[in-house]
Each structure stands twice: as structure tokens, then as C-alpha cells.
Amino acid sequence: MQARHRHIVSLFCCKFVLAGLLLLTASFLKDARAQVPDYPRDYFRSPVDFKMMLSGTFGEFRPDHFHSGIDIRTGGVEGKPLYAIADGYISRIKISPSGYGKALYVTHPNGYVSVYGHLQDVGPSVHQYLVQEQYRQQSYEIDLFPEKGMFPVIKGEVIAYSGNSGTSGGPHLHFEIRDEATQDPINPLLFGLPVKDQVRPVLSSLKIYAMDAYSTVNGKTDSIVLMLEGTGQGYRLAGPDTITLMGNISFGIQTYDLISDSDRKSGINSVELILDGESVFQFSTQTFSFDQTRFVNSLTDYGEFMTTGRRYLRTAVDPNNKFSGYGTVRNKGILTFDDERTHKLTCLVKDVYGNSSNLVFWVKGRKMTSHQPYLPFPEKFDDYHFMYYLSNTYETGDFKAEIPPGALYDNLVFQYGTSPPLKNTFAKVYRVHHQLTPLHKAMTLWIRPSEKAKGLEDKLYIVLLENDGTGKAVRSTFKDGFVVGQSARFGNFSLMADTLKPTVKPVNFINNKNLAGMSQLKVLIVDEQSGIESYDPTLNGEWILMEYDEKNDLLIYDFDQYLKKGINIFRLEVRDRKDNIRTYEAKLTY
């Protein structure tokens, strides 16, 4: 069947939608920079009783998100006492095998909430309540909202212990301060916490982008990367100090911050670009909402990051980038050079303490050979133009991709192709655009399996094929002859079948083991295809609480009242996402 592309609105309506969006975008860019409130600087104490040294700062660019707190080092160990930063009450207890892991939320009477993540444990009374609820719901993963008067805390009281739970790369405390009304995170260092920093940000390189075929950088339409040199406050181009620019140009800066007593590269607080004494681009990360966090993929040069690992903060603002941290932005961060003058550009970078560094360089303008303006929107619709504000569908007889409105940051010339099935796949390989373009929302994929998949329909799942030949499973279901799933990334997709049971391997015991002198059972659970869906542990027929350390594929049972003197029967059932079940059973003596 011939490929079809549909826009789920009429062209007539689109003209009015487009006009309205342009007006809203202009208004947004004009008014986005709100006054920074005066946060209380003497109200909160430190959450730790040792010198605060950071391994991560607020607003850092992370994969698919901005970092929403600060990471406090705990000396590479777990179990450090953590303190209530002010009077208040415990308002939330969230336990997850990923993300923040074990997390505690404290609401304070001045309108803020403090968050403690990656914990080893909580205080005794809260721990008892938590375990009771986990047993009642028969689930390790749990999200609790205790009543206001249930767990009051006093400033300086030990309320938890540091750990390495969830998606943590090592022992530390992830700490946040949020606005209670909105739950928006705010940079904790704005509240006067005792972190000293007298080190200026570092500027590494500058990237200059020619934004269309009528624009050039040093006479070429290709973007260029220029290395920087300098120390202290001032930086300069490592090569010639004057660049020739013509037409519509944007910039990207690779920069990071350093903090006193730390050699780790951290996130910056603000960037400003000044052209001939006038501010033309401003950006800061002092607060944001969680529904904006994925805009990091539009703010930065996503393709460069996916290719080289380098992150450039771009001045160009995509039409669908609604991040609230922008201030003054001229012409969506795109500057037009159409003269023979020399212009001075200054890039000013600051950390949250006001330590600043700047890059000064000069550019020589050239008269444009064509005055074709930069158009963020194509002049007409065709089969491969996807509009960011529409629902876009690409469909063949065996494949369909539906991209919802707002999933794209800008209009897109969609690319599609196929190649023969791989040895272990049950469909052709479908190239759905390419991995260098980010998505803000997930798209839905429909893939028809090949004939050799007959009888395996319920075991099929969509797989995103990585460059190294490995595959990442996409949660999928079989419906109306297709395998259907959602992916928040473009790339190469096919189908695989999961007919294998998960692996269950005891770590510190075997069948008929005498548990004398032990305090835990540890079990490794792995499913390298569709992934673990659930696990059900019992002891003598009663459900028991096992902590799931997802990053290490580990289940841990801390001995409790359900382990009886004498003979115990331990049973563990592990199910993957395609209903393959592995059951392990052992007789244990205690």
C-alpha cells in the first residue's frame, strides 16, 4: 500500500491556529522573565551535620530532564543521619525501585516542601508505618500521603538516613526545596544553605549555526565549532577572533560550573548573549515545573549530544519550546547579519552565587545575496512535512506511526525507510525518522508481524534497535493484527518475541540452607527481553516484603516476624511483560 500522511485539522483552520500561536509565542517571550522572589535565607538549616559538598547542582542538563535539586555527597557511604531543615510535618513517603528510590517529603509552614531522595531508610516511627502499609497493600512500591498531624517534625530532628536507592549512581542525598502550592522545584542554594562557591564557570567551546540555505558562517552553510581559551573571568576564541556571518545565525555555548572543594562539572545558573551592547538572549534555571523538564532536549543541541556527548545551550528557541526560564529573546534567538559592519558579541555565564565568566568575540557581517527570510514553517503542506501543532500520521500497509500535537519541537521533514528483518526479528526494520531529533511526547507505533510470528502473537513486543546492535523493549500489546506500543524516541524499530522465562538466581543462599547468623535473603531477577513486570514473594504461604533494587536486578528480604523458627518454605514467582513466569522455591532452616 502506498504511504499516506494525514494532518488532523483542515488547512483553513491551520492558518488561524498558526497566527494565534505566533502571537502567543511573541507574548510569551516578552513576558517570560518574571521577577525572582526574595527567598528566605535564614529559615532553613542544612539537611546534614557535616560540610555540604555537592556532586550535582540544580538545573543541570540531564538525559531528558533538568536536575531538580542538589546532590549532597555523603563520603561514598550510606546511613548518614539527615535532618529536618525546619519545623513541619511529613506529608509524603514514596518508595520506588527506580527514580528517587526511597523518598521523604516534609511540608513546612512557610509554604515550602523539602524532599530527601535515594534514602537508605526513614526514621523509626515512619518506618513502622511504611512497612505496615507495604504489607497491607502487598507492594514494595508505594506512595503514601500521611495526614498532617501524623508525623510532625522539629527543625534539626533526624528524619531519615542517606542511601543509594532508586536510580542513583552512588551514595548521596538528592535534596530539593519545592513551592508547596505548585510543587515546582526551586534551586535550594537560593535559600542560604551553607555551600561556599568562589569558582567561576568554565566556557569550553562555541557553536555557530547557519539557520538556512541563504546563511553562511565563514562563507559556508555548515555550522562550526570554535574552541575557547582563557582563565578567570575572560574567554576568547582560540583561533581567529573575527568570524564572518551572513543571514540568519544562532549560537550554542558549551559551558559548565565548578564549585569550591569539588572537581565535578556542574550546571550553570544563567546565560546571556549581548550584541553590540544590547541583550538579545537570556536564560536561567532558578525554578521550573516538572511538566517542562523534557524541554531540555530542545534547549540544548540534542543531535550534538547524541553524537558526541557534548551539550550546547542553544540561543535558537524552537516554536514548541515553552520552557519558562527564557527571558529576553530577540527573534526566537536567531540573529540576522545583513551588513558590512563588525559587531561585538559577549556571552555572559553565571552560577547561582553570581560568579561569572564571559566570552567576547567579534563577527563581520556580510550583505545577504538573497533576502529570503528565515521561515520556521514550510510554505506548503506535502506528504512528508509534519507540523508540530498537529496530529501527524504516517501509514503503510504494515506500519503506522502517529505523533500527537506538541510532540515535535519544530516542523519536521519526516524521514522513513525499511530494511529486511534481522535474524532474531519478526518484522522488517522500520526507520522512523532518526535518533538525532528529540520528541517531547511519545508517539504510537503499529507494526504488523511477519508470517513466521504465527502463534507467537502474545509474545511479540516492539524493540528500539540501538547502534551497538542491542535492543530496548517498548511496552507493547497485540491488537487487530498489529503490535502496538509507544516510544518517546525516534529510531529503528522491529519486533521480537519473548518466550523465555525470567532468570531467578539466589545470591546468598541455596535450597536446604541453614540461615543461622544471616539477616537477609538476596535474589537476582533478570529478564533481558521484554523486562520484569512483577514479582510475588511468599514465606510459608504468606506474602513477604522484598525490596527491589532495580538498577542491580536485586530483591532483598530483611528477616522479620514472617521467618519462623525451624523449617520455612520460600517461594518466589517472577513474571515478565509477556507473561512468562519463573517460579523458584527453597526450604530454609532458621
matplotlib code that plots the C-alpha trace (Angstrom):
import matplotlib.pyplot as plt

x = [0.0, 1.2, 2.4, -0.1, 0.4, -2.6, -3.0, -5.9, -7.1, -8.0, -5.6, -8.1, -8.1, -4.4, -3.9, -5.8, -4.1, -0.7, -1.5, -2.6, 0.5, 2.8, 1.1, 1.2, 4.8, 5.7, 3.9, 5.5, 9.0, 8.3, 6.8, 8.6, 11.2, 9.5, 11.0, 12.9, 11.3, 13.2, 13.5, 14.0, 17.7, 17.8, 14.8, 16.3, 19.2, 21.4, 19.9, 23.2, 25.5, 28.8, 30.2, 27.9, 29.9, 27.9, 28.2, 25.3, 23.6, 20.1, 19.1, 21.9, 21.2, 20.5, 19.1, 15.5, 15.3, 16.7, 18.1, 15.5, 17.7, 21.2, 23.2, 25.0, 28.0, 27.9, 31.6, 30.8, 28.8, 25.2, 23.5, 24.4, 21.7, 19.5, 17.8, 14.6, 15.6, 12.7, 9.6, 6.9, 5.3, 6.0, 3.5, 4.6, 6.5, 7.3, 9.1, 10.1, 12.7, 13.8, 13.8, 14.3, 14.1, 13.1, 12.0, 10.6, 8.7, 8.4, 5.9, 6.9, 4.6, 6.2, 4.9, 7.8, 8.4, 11.7, 12.5, 15.0, 15.8, 17.8, 17.4, 18.6, 15.8, 13.4, 13.0, 11.7, 8.1, 7.7, 9.5, 7.0, 4.0, 5.6, 6.2, 2.6, 1.3, 3.5, 2.3, -1.3, -1.0, 1.4, 3.6, 7.2, 6.4, 4.1, 3.1, 1.7, 0.3, 0.0, -2.4, -1.0, -0.7, 0.5, 4.3, 5.3, 8.9, 11.1, 13.9, 17.1, 15.4, 16.8, 14.1, 16.0, 19.3, 21.2, 21.5, 21.8, 18.3, 16.5, 18.3, 21.4, 24.9, 26.4, 25.6, 24.4, 21.5, 19.3, 17.8, 15.0, 13.0, 9.7, 6.9, 4.1, 1.3, 2.7, 5.2, 7.7, 11.3, 13.4, 17.2, 17.9, 21.0, 18.8, 17.7, 21.1, 22.3, 25.9, 27.6, 30.6, 31.5, 34.0, 34.8, 33.8, 32.0, 34.2, 33.4, 34.7, 33.5, 31.2, 29.0, 27.6, 24.7, 23.7, 19.9, 19.0, 20.5, 20.8, 23.0, 26.7, 29.4, 32.8, 31.4, 29.9, 26.4, 27.7, 27.7, 31.1, 32.5, 35.2, 37.3, 37.8, 40.7, 41.1, 41.3, 39.4, 36.6, 37.6, 37.5, 38.3, 38.3, 41.3, 41.7, 41.0, 39.0, 36.6, 34.0, 32.3, 28.5, 25.7, 22.0, 20.2, 22.5, 22.1, 24.7, 25.4, 27.7, 29.3, 29.8, 29.8, 30.3, 32.8, 32.1, 34.7, 36.1, 34.8, 36.2, 32.9, 31.5, 28.1, 25.3, 25.3, 22.6, 22.2, 23.5, 23.1, 24.1, 24.8, 25.0, 26.6, 25.6, 22.0, 20.8, 19.4, 19.1, 18.6, 18.2, 18.2, 17.3, 16.2, 12.9, 10.7, 7.8, 8.1, 5.9, 8.6, 11.6, 11.8, 12.3, 16.0, 16.1, 15.0, 17.1, 20.2, 21.6, 20.1, 21.8, 25.2, 24.7, 23.5, 26.5, 29.4, 28.1, 28.7, 25.9, 25.4, 22.9, 21.3, 20.1, 17.5, 14.1, 12.0, 8.4, 7.1, 9.7, 7.7, 10.3, 9.7, 13.4, 13.8, 14.0, 14.7, 14.9, 15.1, 13.6, 13.5, 17.2, 18.1, 20.1, 20.2, 23.5, 22.9, 25.5, 29.3, 29.8, 31.8, 29.7, 30.8, 29.2, 29.5, 28.4, 28.0, 27.7, 26.9, 26.4, 23.8, 26.3, 27.0, 30.4, 30.6, 32.7, 32.4, 33.4, 34.0, 34.3, 33.7, 31.8, 32.0, 28.6, 28.1, 25.3, 22.9, 22.9, 19.2, 16.7, 14.7, 13.7, 14.1, 10.8, 10.2, 7.1, 7.1, 5.2, 3.0, 2.0, 3.3, 3.4, 6.4, 6.0, 5.0, 3.7, 4.4, 1.0, -0.9, -1.5, 0.7, 0.3, 2.5, 1.0, 1.7, 0.0, 2.3, 3.2, 1.8, 3.3, 1.1, 2.8, 0.4, 0.2, 3.0, 5.3, 7.6, 9.6, 9.5, 8.1, 9.8, 10.6, 9.8, 12.1, 11.1, 12.6, 12.7, 15.2, 14.9, 14.2, 17.1, 17.8, 16.0, 13.2, 9.6, 9.1, 11.1, 13.3, 11.4, 13.4, 11.2, 12.9, 16.3, 17.6, 19.1, 15.7, 14.0, 10.4, 8.6, 5.8, 5.6, 4.5, 2.3, 3.6, 1.7, 3.9, 2.4, 4.4, 5.7, 4.2, 6.9, 5.4, 2.2, 1.3, 3.6, 1.3, 1.0, 4.8, 5.7, 7.0, 8.4, 12.1, 14.1, 17.3, 20.4, 23.6, 25.5, 23.1, 21.3, 17.5, 15.4, 12.0, 9.0, 6.0, 3.6, 0.3, -1.1, -4.2, -6.1, -3.2, -0.6, 1.9, 1.2, 3.4, 4.6, 8.1, 9.5, 12.4, 12.8, 14.9, 14.9, 12.2, 11.2, 9.5, 11.0, 9.3, 9.8, 9.2, 11.8, 11.1, 12.9, 16.1, 15.9, 19.1, 19.6, 22.7, 23.4, 21.6, 20.6, 17.9, 18.1, 20.3, 20.6, 20.1, 21.9, 23.9, 22.2, 19.8, 18.8, 18.0, 19.1, 17.8, 18.9, 16.0, 16.7, 14.7, 16.8, 13.9, 10.5, 11.5, 10.3, 6.6, 6.0, 7.3, 5.5, 7.5, 6.0, 7.3, 5.2, 2.4, 2.4, 3.4, 6.7, 8.2, 11.2, 13.0, 13.5, 16.9, 16.1, 19.5, 21.2, 18.3, 18.2, 15.5, 16.3, 14.3, 15.2, 14.3, 11.1, 8.3, 7.3, 10.5, 9.7, 12.0, 12.5, 11.7, 10.5, 9.3, 10.4, 8.7, 9.2, 7.2, 8.6, 6.6, 7.9, 5.8, 4.9, 3.5, 6.4, 6.7, 9.6, 9.0, 11.7, 11.2, 13.6, 13.4, 15.2, 16.0, 16.2]
y = [0.0, 3.5, 5.5, 8.1, 11.2, 12.9, 16.2, 16.0, 19.6, 21.4, 23.8, 26.6, 26.1, 25.8, 29.4, 30.7, 28.3, 29.4, 33.1, 32.6, 30.6, 33.3, 35.9, 33.7, 32.9, 36.6, 37.4, 34.5, 35.5, 39.1, 38.3, 35.1, 36.7, 37.2, 38.9, 36.5, 36.4, 37.0, 33.5, 33.2, 32.8, 32.2, 30.0, 26.6, 24.7, 22.2, 18.7, 17.2, 17.7, 17.7, 20.2, 20.3, 19.3, 18.9, 16.4, 17.9, 21.2, 22.5, 22.8, 20.6, 19.2, 15.5, 13.0, 14.0, 16.3, 19.2, 18.2, 19.3, 19.5, 19.4, 16.2, 16.3, 14.0, 11.5, 10.3, 7.3, 5.6, 5.1, 5.6, 9.2, 10.9, 13.5, 16.4, 18.3, 21.7, 23.4, 22.6, 20.9, 17.5, 14.5, 14.8, 12.1, 8.9, 7.4, 4.2, 3.1, 0.7, 3.5, 7.3, 8.8, 5.3, 5.8, 9.4, 11.6, 14.9, 17.4, 20.3, 23.5, 26.2, 28.9, 27.4, 25.2, 21.4, 19.8, 16.5, 13.8, 11.2, 8.0, 7.2, 4.1, 4.3, 6.7, 7.3, 4.5, 5.6, 6.4, 3.1, 1.2, 2.9, 2.4, -1.3, -1.8, -0.1, -2.1, -5.3, -4.2, -3.3, -6.2, -4.0, -2.7, 0.2, 2.6, 6.3, 7.4, 10.8, 10.8, 13.1, 16.5, 15.7, 12.2, 12.8, 16.3, 17.1, 19.7, 21.6, 19.6, 16.3, 13.2, 12.1, 9.7, 8.2, 8.7, 5.9, 4.8, 3.6, 4.2, 5.4, 6.6, 6.3, 6.1, 7.0, 10.6, 12.7, 14.2, 17.2, 19.6, 22.6, 23.0, 25.5, 23.9, 25.4, 24.4, 21.6, 23.4, 22.8, 25.8, 26.0, 25.1, 27.3, 30.4, 29.7, 30.4, 26.8, 26.6, 25.9, 28.1, 28.7, 31.2, 29.5, 30.9, 28.9, 27.4, 28.1, 25.3, 25.9, 28.0, 26.6, 28.8, 27.7, 28.8, 28.5, 28.2, 27.7, 31.5, 32.0, 31.3, 31.1, 31.9, 31.6, 28.1, 26.9, 24.4, 25.0, 25.3, 24.6, 27.0, 26.1, 28.7, 29.7, 31.8, 31.7, 33.5, 35.8, 36.3, 33.9, 34.3, 32.3, 30.0, 30.8, 34.0, 36.4, 37.5, 35.4, 36.3, 35.8, 36.3, 35.8, 34.1, 32.8, 31.3, 30.3, 27.5, 27.6, 24.6, 25.6, 24.2, 25.4, 24.4, 24.6, 25.2, 21.9, 19.9, 18.9, 17.8, 19.6, 21.1, 23.0, 26.8, 29.2, 31.7, 32.6, 35.9, 36.9, 40.6, 42.0, 45.5, 46.3, 45.0, 41.8, 39.5, 36.2, 35.4, 32.1, 31.0, 27.9, 29.1, 27.2, 25.3, 22.9, 19.2, 19.2, 21.4, 19.2, 17.5, 20.8, 20.3, 18.3, 21.5, 24.0, 22.0, 20.7, 17.2, 15.9, 17.0, 15.4, 12.1, 12.1, 13.4, 13.7, 17.4, 19.7, 23.1, 25.5, 27.0, 30.5, 29.4, 28.8, 26.2, 27.1, 24.5, 25.1, 26.6, 26.4, 29.3, 30.0, 32.2, 36.0, 38.4, 36.6, 38.5, 36.9, 33.4, 33.6, 33.9, 37.0, 38.3, 39.7, 41.7, 44.5, 45.1, 46.1, 44.5, 43.5, 42.7, 39.7, 38.9, 35.6, 36.1, 32.9, 33.0, 30.5, 30.9, 32.8, 35.4, 34.1, 35.0, 34.3, 35.9, 35.3, 38.3, 37.9, 39.8, 39.0, 40.7, 40.9, 40.4, 41.6, 38.8, 37.6, 36.6, 38.2, 35.1, 35.3, 32.5, 30.6, 28.3, 27.0, 25.4, 27.4, 24.4, 21.0, 17.9, 14.2, 14.4, 17.7, 17.2, 20.3, 20.4, 21.8, 19.0, 15.3, 13.7, 10.1, 8.2, 4.9, 2.0, -1.4, -2.9, 0.1, 3.2, 6.0, 8.6, 11.7, 13.7, 17.5, 19.1, 16.0, 17.8, 21.0, 22.3, 21.4, 18.3, 16.9, 13.3, 10.5, 6.9, 3.7, 0.0, -2.8, -6.6, -8.4, -9.3, -12.9, -12.5, -10.2, -10.9, -7.9, -5.6, -2.9, 0.4, 3.6, 6.1, 9.4, 9.3, 9.4, 12.9, 14.6, 14.7, 14.0, 15.9, 13.3, 9.6, 8.6, 5.5, 2.7, -0.1, -2.9, -5.9, -9.1, -11.4, -14.8, -16.6, -15.0, -17.0, -18.5, -16.1, -13.0, -12.6, -12.9, -10.1, -6.7, -3.7, -3.2, 0.0, -1.1, 0.7, 1.4, -1.3, -4.0, -4.3, -3.6, -1.7, -3.2, -1.0, -2.0, -3.5, -5.2, -7.2, -5.6, -6.1, -7.8, -5.3, -5.0, -1.6, 0.4, 3.9, 5.3, 8.7, 8.4, 8.2, 5.4, 2.0, -0.4, -4.0, -6.9, -9.6, -12.4, -13.2, -16.8, -17.2, -17.2, -14.6, -15.7, -16.2, -16.8, -16.8, -14.8, -15.7, -19.0, -22.3, -24.9, -26.5, -23.6, -23.0, -19.3, -19.0, -15.8, -14.3, -11.3, -11.1, -13.1, -11.8, -12.9, -11.8, -11.4, -10.7, -10.5, -9.4, -9.2, -7.7, -6.8, -7.6, -6.9, -8.2, -10.4, -12.2, -13.5, -15.7, -17.4, -20.3, -19.1, -15.5, -12.6, -11.0, -7.6, -7.7, -4.5, -4.3, -2.7, -2.3, -0.9, -4.0, -6.5, -7.5, -8.5, -8.2, -9.6, -8.4, -11.0, -10.2, -11.9, -14.0, -16.0, -18.8, -21.0, -24.3, -25.1, -22.3, -22.6, -19.6, -19.2, -16.5, -16.1, -13.6, -12.6, -10.7, -8.4, -11.2, -13.4, -15.8, -16.9, -18.3, -19.9, -20.6, -22.5, -23.4, -25.0, -22.9, -23.6, -20.8]
z = [0.0, -0.8, 2.2, 3.4, 5.7, 7.4, 9.2, 11.6, 11.0, 7.9, 6.2, 6.6, 10.4, 10.5, 9.2, 12.2, 14.6, 13.3, 13.6, 17.2, 18.0, 16.7, 18.8, 21.9, 21.3, 21.0, 24.1, 26.0, 25.0, 26.0, 29.4, 30.4, 32.6, 35.9, 38.9, 41.1, 44.5, 47.7, 49.2, 53.0, 53.6, 57.4, 57.8, 56.8, 58.2, 56.4, 55.9, 57.0, 60.0, 58.0, 55.5, 52.4, 49.3, 46.1, 43.3, 41.4, 41.1, 40.3, 36.7, 35.3, 31.9, 32.3, 29.8, 29.0, 32.1, 34.2, 37.5, 40.1, 43.2, 44.5, 45.2, 48.5, 48.9, 51.8, 51.6, 49.5, 52.3, 53.3, 56.6, 57.3, 59.5, 57.7, 59.5, 59.1, 57.7, 59.6, 61.6, 59.6, 59.0, 56.8, 54.0, 51.6, 51.6, 48.2, 47.6, 44.1, 42.6, 40.3, 40.2, 43.7, 45.3, 48.9, 49.3, 52.1, 51.7, 54.6, 54.3, 56.2, 57.5, 55.3, 52.1, 51.0, 50.9, 51.4, 49.6, 50.6, 47.9, 47.4, 51.1, 52.9, 55.4, 57.2, 61.0, 63.2, 63.6, 59.9, 59.0, 61.1, 59.4, 55.9, 56.4, 57.7, 54.6, 52.3, 53.9, 53.8, 50.1, 49.4, 47.4, 47.8, 45.5, 47.4, 47.5, 50.9, 52.0, 55.8, 57.5, 58.6, 62.3, 62.0, 61.7, 62.9, 62.8, 64.6, 63.0, 63.5, 64.1, 62.4, 60.0, 57.6, 56.6, 53.4, 50.9, 47.3, 46.4, 43.1, 40.0, 41.9, 40.6, 44.1, 47.7, 48.1, 49.1, 46.4, 48.1, 46.8, 48.0, 46.3, 46.3, 48.2, 46.1, 42.7, 43.6, 41.4, 42.5, 43.3, 43.5, 47.2, 47.1, 46.9, 50.5, 52.1, 52.6, 53.7, 50.4, 49.6, 45.9, 44.7, 41.4, 38.1, 35.4, 32.6, 28.9, 26.6, 23.1, 20.9, 18.1, 15.4, 13.3, 9.8, 10.1, 6.4, 2.9, 2.5, 5.5, 5.9, 8.6, 7.2, 3.8, 4.3, 5.1, 7.7, 11.4, 13.0, 16.5, 17.8, 20.8, 23.5, 25.7, 28.8, 32.5, 35.3, 34.0, 30.4, 27.5, 23.8, 20.6, 20.4, 16.6, 14.7, 16.8, 14.0, 12.3, 9.0, 9.2, 6.7, 7.1, 9.9, 12.6, 16.0, 18.7, 21.1, 24.2, 25.9, 29.5, 33.0, 36.5, 39.2, 42.9, 45.6, 47.1, 44.1, 40.7, 39.3, 36.3, 37.4, 35.8, 35.3, 36.5, 33.7, 30.2, 28.4, 24.9, 24.2, 20.7, 20.4, 24.0, 23.7, 25.4, 22.7, 24.7, 28.4, 30.1, 33.7, 35.8, 39.2, 39.2, 36.7, 36.7, 36.2, 33.1, 31.5, 32.3, 29.0, 27.2, 28.0, 24.7, 22.8, 24.8, 24.1, 20.8, 21.0, 17.9, 19.0, 22.4, 20.9, 18.5, 20.6, 24.2, 24.3, 25.4, 23.8, 25.2, 22.1, 21.6, 19.0, 20.6, 18.8, 18.2, 20.6, 23.4, 26.2, 28.9, 31.4, 32.0, 29.0, 29.5, 26.7, 23.4, 20.1, 17.1, 18.8, 19.4, 15.7, 14.7, 11.1, 9.7, 6.5, 6.6, 6.3, 9.9, 12.7, 15.7, 19.2, 20.9, 24.6, 26.2, 29.9, 32.1, 35.8, 38.6, 41.4, 43.6, 40.9, 39.9, 36.2, 33.1, 29.7, 26.2, 23.9, 20.2, 17.0, 13.9, 10.5, 8.7, 5.0, 2.8, 2.0, -1.6, -1.2, 1.2, 1.6, 5.2, 7.7, 7.8, 10.7, 8.9, 5.4, 2.8, 1.9, 3.1, 1.5, 2.2, 4.5, 6.3, 9.9, 11.8, 15.5, 16.4, 14.5, 14.9, 12.3, 11.0, 8.6, 7.4, 5.1, 4.9, 7.6, 9.7, 11.2, 13.3, 15.0, 16.5, 18.7, 18.7, 20.7, 20.4, 18.0, 18.9, 15.4, 12.0, 10.5, 7.1, 8.2, 7.0, 6.7, 5.4, 5.8, 5.6, 5.7, 9.0, 11.2, 12.2, 15.5, 14.5, 13.3, 11.1, 8.8, 10.4, 10.2, 10.2, 11.9, 11.2, 13.1, 16.7, 16.4, 16.5, 20.0, 20.9, 23.7, 23.9, 23.0, 19.5, 19.0, 16.7, 14.9, 13.4, 11.6, 12.3, 9.6, 8.8, 10.9, 14.0, 13.7, 17.1, 18.9, 18.7, 22.5, 22.9, 20.5, 21.5, 19.7, 20.1, 19.5, 17.9, 19.2, 17.2, 19.0, 17.9, 21.2, 21.6, 24.1, 24.7, 24.2, 26.3, 23.7, 23.1, 20.2, 18.7, 15.4, 13.7, 14.9, 17.7, 19.3, 21.6, 22.4, 22.1, 23.2, 20.8, 17.0, 15.6, 14.1, 15.2, 14.7, 16.5, 18.8, 20.6, 24.3, 25.0, 27.8, 31.5, 33.6, 35.4, 39.2, 41.0, 44.8, 45.8, 49.4, 50.0, 48.4, 48.9, 52.4, 53.7, 57.4, 57.9, 61.3, 61.5, 58.5, 58.4, 54.7, 51.7, 48.3, 44.9, 41.5, 39.0, 35.3, 32.1, 29.1, 26.7, 27.5, 31.1, 34.6, 35.1, 38.7, 41.4, 44.2, 47.2, 50.0, 53.1, 54.4, 52.1, 53.5, 51.3, 52.5, 51.8, 49.4, 48.4, 44.7, 43.7, 40.0, 38.9, 40.3, 39.4, 43.1, 45.6, 49.3, 52.2, 55.7, 58.2, 60.1, 62.0, 59.0, 59.2, 61.8, 63.9, 62.2, 58.5, 56.2, 52.6, 50.5, 47.1, 44.5, 41.3, 38.8, 35.7, 32.7, 30.4, 28.1, 30.9, 31.0, 34.7, 36.6, 40.0, 42.5, 45.8, 48.6, 52.0, 54.6, 58.2, 60.8]

ax = plt.figure().add_subplot(projection="3d")
ax.plot(x, y, z, "-o")
ax.set_aspect("equal")
plt.show()
